[in-house]
């Protein structure tokens, strides 16, 4: 190891109640003492000497020695020094905490003006920065905490523990893990400008979208299928058309020999029928489009009651509920402020009473029994008056200081009360506004509920498909015009030159042509069916492609899950190879199979937090051993509650054991 730090000697002077103590340490030192005898103070002294903090990482803690009345004994130094061996070289460190007393001109006594800290390295005075730099050269503060206390590492946040363990295990690249596995190598090659976790989320989003799309296809197919008209037998219809066309041909043959006048009339009549056919074809197309539009609109339209109910739900969930929750918080805040104001008023009254008690105190001095108030030794008779005056001055100064302090505390509390009162006024205003808003919203909801009740009692205004078809048919100017044109054309008559000879044939032909037209119109249903069938085939193909796409993507998802599992197993294996007593679980498997990062120390399968004290301490030492090897440094391990461990695992570090020993009312070193 680059830096092996060994504590050889530690001296405490007026530190946390320990007046004077020197401990010589060897590689394994035992410190015995009852609770409250200062075992932890020894650890605090060592950490304060190095970093200016106690063993719980506090900068502000009481290190001064107190008298029997728990008052700080003034004008004494508080000092910790140590002999530390670093890589075989002995170094002396010392930190002194000293009060500064200044005697101003004309004053009878010096006054306390603050504290100062002095630093020494091999008895050479240093500044705080110089001292801190030298300590850092030996041992980093964060590392020191982790390698001196068995519980320090497991007191870290799990994220910080995990970061340290991953660093110890070393980097494991995706490419190294994928080596030799074609599926994994292909997966890693796709991670361009994205992490594996990001790619997994992208895959999941793609699968979700494809599944949502595929769910809609049966509905879309059903809509197209229900729009198809009734099918006709084209073979039968075409045969009927051919048969009627033969009849027409026969009539035409009979009329061929008739006069040209008859032919001209017939031609005009046929032309008229063709025009009627074209117009009717357009009419049929428009009627089909109107029917489709009516069907779609009838499906998508919301009723009046649905709209009113939606408004009610929105107001209840978005406005009323939010306002009521906010009002509850404001009332809670009001109650807290009122309690605080009441507490401030009581404290102010207590301060007034305390001020009166302190103000009523007078200086009392007995000449018959004149003793020093500090050491209780009899005063010299020749200096009694002088010392009496000094004590009188000190009493008055102390009394004034106490009264000023009470006044200052009272003023601070009064300011807090005033601020709380102002906040209470503001909260009351906000409560009033909130209650008004809730009332208005409740009234609006009541109005909407009345409208809903009325709407439900009224006949529904939802238009049926047939009603919509009738509506749009009546509104179509083009359809009206086409029907008028058909009516005009159908009303036309064609007078034959010789009705007696040709009228019957023409009537027959016209009738037959009308029948043929009806048959031809019926064949359009098959065309519409074919269009619908083509669309259904397209949707079925799309459904098949989506299903295949989902299968392919889920295969990639399965590969990702297996790769993540390999990552987890590899990282945990590399980490746990570093430890002999404790193992770590770095990932936790959820019910749905997902893995989430964690960092749980396990001792024989038992979580660290549930293990007994002995197991926790041994696990901590195992962790410290690994950390020392990783950071190339070692320092004394200070083990509290050592009596709880029967057998301690081996460690190359120096060990300081703190034993709770009720029979030892003073610290005993062994």
PyMOL commands that set and color helices and strands:
alter all, ss='L'
color gray80, all
select helices_A, chain A and resi 39-51+128-138+141-148+153-155+158-169+174-178+182-189+196-226+234-256+260-300+304-359+381-457+465-475+477-491+499-576+608-610+613-631+642-644
alter helices_A, ss='H'
color red, helices_A
select strands_A, chain A and resi 3-15+18-24+28-33+78-86+89-102+111-121+124-126+583-589+595-603+606-607+633-634+637-639+655-660+668-669
alter strands_A, ss='S'
color yellow, strands_A
deselect
rebuild
show_as cartoon
